[in-house]
Amino acid sequence: MRFLKFNFLYLFLLSLLYNKLFALEENDELVEATDFKVANGKARTPFPDWLKRITGLYQWPGLDPPYIPLDFIDLSKIPDFGPYSLGFCANVPREACSFDCHGCMGHDEIFTCRKLSQTFDDGPTPATLRLLDSLDHETTFFNLGVNIVEHPDIYHRIQDDGHLIGSHTWSHRYLPALSNKEIIAQIEWGIWAMNATGHHIPKWWRPPYGGIDNRVRHITRLFGLQAVVWNHDTLDWKFASGDPSVSLEEILGRVHDWNRDKTGLILEHDSKETTVDIALRVKDIIGEDQLTVAECAGGNDYIREYD
């Protein structure tokens, strides 16, 4: 695999930029915001002062977050591949290099691993806890910003257990269907949720629905993010929805097939008890000898971590 190679100057400048825009400053405190709520008996992530200064807002947004301009993003330089909806690929040009339409990947994208390894999308949720209780190896979770701020206690448990956390955007929108500003909003708010809750800046991210093309790549690379897709899909999400075309036996049969080769990245979800049930069955088949995405790629866990 070929991976994105940042030069030292770029990394230095990126670090300075994040210090300015995303980092907790020395005298900042995570203070109670106007939208401070209790969900399921647990407190939400407070809206921090540094984010108030960046956004001019005082609370976490809803599912469609507002676009906040950032001085390192020049909208005029974003490739002009017009929006298209999920599943409507007929008019998507090949030069857009769409993963979900054409199976096309950028040179820096991670799609497999030297050891067969599970990855989990859409958390953190209460179902995540049962999965964490069962794991004796470090794995990778791609978390949604809206879920992070609703379940900071579960997010911290993922951290404390030593797992890798990547971004899965703010609210799981199909990015190619959005405007440039809407894509940026999904990415920046996902990053801010991770920073406000876990005090780190993600390096890895996974596009919802595998929706990534050269327009989305251009935007996310400006944030220093590296995309992670997959080469094995359990279809646990389809089974959990009650789709009769997918059976548990078929899912586990595919996992046995993948386990013969013992390489690859498996797409799974920790969003529901049903998908966690499947995850535990998958783990029983392939065992605990798994890697995080960062270990698969030979890269860092995060762009930066703060005390």
C-alpha positions in Angstrom: 0.0 0.0 0.0 1.0 3.6 -0.6 0.4 6.0 2.2 0.4 9.8 2.3 3.9 11.1 3.2 3.7 14.5 5.0 7.0 16.3 4.9 8.3 17.8 8.2 7.6 21.4 7.2 4.0 20.5 6.5 3.5 18.7 9.8 5.1 21.7 11.6 2.8 24.2 9.9 -0.2 21.9 10.4 0.6 21.7 14.2 0.8 25.5 14.5 -2.5 25.8 12.6 -4.3 23.3 14.9 -2.8 25.1 17.9 -4.5 28.2 16.8 -7.8 26.8 15.7 -8.5 23.6 17.6 -6.4 23.3 20.6 -7.3 23.8 24.2 -5.4 26.9 25.4 -3.5 26.8 28.7 -6.0 29.0 30.6 -9.2 27.5 29.0 -11.6 25.4 31.0 -14.3 23.0 29.8 -17.1 25.0 31.3 -20.8 24.3 31.4 -22.5 25.6 28.3 -26.0 26.9 27.8 -27.1 23.5 26.3 -25.6 21.4 29.1 -27.9 18.4 29.4 -28.1 15.1 31.1 -28.7 12.1 28.8 -29.4 8.7 30.3 -28.2 10.1 33.6 -24.8 11.2 32.1 -23.7 14.7 31.4 -23.0 15.8 27.8 -19.6 17.2 26.8 -19.7 20.9 27.8 -19.2 23.5 25.0 -15.7 24.9 25.7 -14.6 28.5 25.7 -12.1 28.0 22.9 -14.9 26.7 20.6 -17.1 29.6 21.5 -14.4 31.9 20.3 -13.9 30.0 17.0 -17.6 29.6 16.2 -19.3 32.5 17.9 -21.8 29.9 19.2 -22.6 28.7 22.7 -23.9 25.2 22.3 -23.5 22.0 20.2 -25.4 22.1 16.9 -28.1 19.7 15.7 -27.7 17.1 12.9 -26.9 19.8 10.3 -24.1 21.8 11.8 -23.3 25.4 10.7 -20.4 26.0 8.4 -17.6 27.9 10.2 -15.0 29.4 7.8 -11.4 28.5 8.4 -8.5 30.5 7.0 -6.6 27.5 5.7 -9.5 26.4 3.3 -9.8 28.2 0.0 -13.2 27.2 -1.4 -12.2 28.3 -4.9 -9.5 25.5 -5.1 -11.9 22.6 -4.3 -12.4 20.3 -7.3 -15.6 20.9 -9.1 -17.4 17.6 -8.9 -21.0 18.4 -8.4 -23.1 16.8 -5.7 -24.7 13.4 -6.3 -27.0 11.2 -4.1 -26.2 7.9 -2.6 -26.7 5.1 -5.1 -27.0 7.4 -8.1 -23.7 6.7 -9.8 -24.6 6.7 -13.5 -23.5 10.3 -14.0 -20.6 10.3 -11.7 -17.4 10.8 -13.8 -14.6 8.3 -13.4 -12.2 11.2 -12.8 -14.1 11.9 -9.5 -12.6 8.6 -8.2 -15.6 7.7 -6.1 -15.1 4.8 -3.7 -18.7 3.8 -3.4 -19.5 4.2 -7.1 -16.3 2.9 -8.8 -14.3 1.2 -6.0 -11.7 3.9 -6.7 -9.3 4.9 -3.9 -6.8 7.7 -3.4 -3.1 6.9 -3.0 -3.2 7.6 0.7 -6.3 5.6 1.7 -6.1 2.6 3.9 -8.3 -0.3 2.8 -6.7 -3.5 4.2 -4.4 -4.8 6.9 -1.7 -7.4 7.2 -3.8 -9.0 9.9 -7.5 -9.5 9.7 -8.9 -6.8 11.9 -12.3 -5.5 13.0 -13.3 -1.8 12.9 -16.4 -0.2 14.3 -18.5 2.7 13.1 -21.3 5.0 14.4 -20.6 5.0 18.2 -20.2 5.7 20.9 -23.5 4.2 22.1 -24.6 2.3 25.1 -24.1 -0.9 23.0 -20.4 0.0 22.8 -19.9 -0.9 26.5 -20.7 -4.5 26.0 -18.3 -4.7 23.1 -15.5 -3.0 25.2 -16.1 -5.5 28.0 -15.3 -8.3 25.6 -12.2 -7.0 23.9 -8.7 -8.2 24.9 -7.0 -6.4 22.1 -6.9 -2.8 20.9 -9.2 -1.9 18.0 -10.4 1.1 16.0 -13.6 3.0 16.5 -14.9 5.6 14.1 -17.1 7.9 16.1 -19.8 10.3 15.2 -19.5 13.8 16.7 -23.2 13.9 17.8 -22.7 10.6 19.7 -19.4 11.7 21.2 -20.9 14.8 22.9 -24.0 12.8 24.0 -21.9 9.9 25.5 -18.6 11.4 26.7 -18.3 8.8 29.4 -18.3 6.0 26.9 -15.9 7.9 24.7 -13.5 8.2 27.7 -13.9 4.5 28.3 -12.8 3.7 24.7 -9.8 6.0 25.4 -9.0 4.5 28.7 -9.0 1.0 27.3 -6.3 2.0 24.8 -8.4 1.8 21.6 -7.8 4.1 18.6 -10.5 6.6 17.7 -11.1 8.2 14.3 -13.7 10.6 13.0 -16.9 9.4 11.3 -18.0 13.0 10.7 -20.5 14.9 12.8 -23.8 13.3 11.9 -23.3 10.6 9.2 -24.3 12.5 6.1 -23.5 11.1 2.7 -20.8 13.7 1.9 -20.8 13.6 -1.9 -24.4 14.8 -1.8 -23.5 17.9 0.2 -22.2 21.3 -0.8 -18.5 22.2 -0.1 -19.5 24.2 3.0 -21.7 21.4 4.3 -18.9 18.9 3.9 -16.5 21.2 5.8 -19.1 21.6 8.6 -19.4 17.8 8.9 -15.6 17.5 9.2 -14.8 20.4 11.4 -17.6 19.7 14.0 -16.6 16.0 14.1 -13.0 17.1 14.9 -14.1 19.6 17.5 -16.3 17.0 19.3 -13.3 14.7 19.6 -11.0 17.6 20.8 -13.5 18.9 23.3 -14.2 15.4 24.7 -11.0 13.5 24.3 -8.4 16.3 24.0 -6.9 15.0 20.7 -7.0 15.7 17.0 -7.9 12.8 14.8 -5.6 11.6 12.0 -7.9 8.8 10.7 -11.4 9.1 9.4 -14.0 7.0 7.7 -16.5 8.4 5.2 -20.1 7.4 6.0 -21.5 4.9 3.4 -18.0 4.9 1.9 -18.9 8.2 0.3 -15.6 9.7 -0.7 -14.4 11.2 -4.0 -11.8 13.6 -5.1 -13.8 16.6 -3.9 -14.2 15.1 -0.4 -10.6 14.0 -0.4 -9.4 17.5 -1.2 -11.3 18.9 1.8 -10.4 16.3 4.3 -6.7 16.3 3.4 -6.7 20.0 4.3 -7.5 19.0 7.9 -4.7 16.5 7.8 -7.0 13.5 7.8 -6.3 10.2 6.2 -9.2 8.1 5.0 -9.9 4.5 6.0 -12.3 2.4 4.0 -12.5 -1.4 4.0 -12.2 -4.6 1.9 -14.6 -6.7 4.0 -18.2 -5.8 4.9 -20.2 -8.0 7.3 -23.4 -6.3 6.3 -24.3 -6.3 10.0 -26.1 -3.0 9.5 -28.4 -4.7 6.9 -29.1 -7.7 9.2 -29.9 -5.3 12.1 -32.4 -3.5 9.9 -34.3 -6.8 9.4 -33.4 -7.2 5.8 -34.3 -10.8 4.9 -31.6 -10.9 2.2 -28.9 -11.2 4.9 -28.7 -14.0 7.4 -26.5 -14.5 10.4 -25.2 -17.8 8.9 -24.2 -16.0 5.7 -22.4 -13.3 7.6 -20.4 -15.8 9.7 -19.7 -17.9 6.7 -18.1 -15.0 5.0 -16.0 -14.3 8.1 -14.7 -17.9 8.0 -13.7 -17.3 4.4 -11.8 -14.1 5.2 -10.1 -15.8 8.1 -8.5 -18.3 5.8 -6.5 -15.5 4.3 -6.2 -13.7 7.6 -5.7 -10.2 6.1 -8.0 -7.2 5.6 -10.2 -4.6 7.4 -13.7 -5.6 8.4 -16.5 -3.0 8.5 -18.7 -3.4 11.5 -20.8 -1.2 13.8 -21.3 -0.7 17.5 -24.5 1.3 17.1 -26.9 -1.4 18.2 -27.0 -4.4 20.4 -27.7 -6.6 17.3 -24.5 -5.4 15.6 -22.5 -5.9 18.8 -23.9 -9.5 19.0 -22.5 -10.1 15.5 -19.2 -8.4 16.4 -18.7 -10.8 19.3 -19.3 -13.8 17.0 -16.8 -12.4 14.5 -14.2 -11.9 17.2 -14.7 -15.5 18.3 -13.9 -16.6 14.8 -10.8 -14.5 14.0 -9.4 -14.2 17.5 -7.7 -11.4 19.4 -4.6 -11.1 17.2 -5.8 -7.9 15.5 -4.4 -4.5 14.8 -5.6 -0.9 15.0 -5.7 1.1 11.7 -2.6 3.0 12.8 -0.7 -0.2 13.3 -1.9 -1.5 9.9 -0.6 1.6 8.2 2.5 2.1 10.3 1.3 5.6 11.3 0.6 7.8 14.3 -2.6 7.4 16.3 -3.5 11.1 16.3 -2.3 14.3 14.8 -1.9 15.7 18.3 -2.9 14.7 21.8 -3.3 17.2 24.7 -3.0 16.7 28.4 
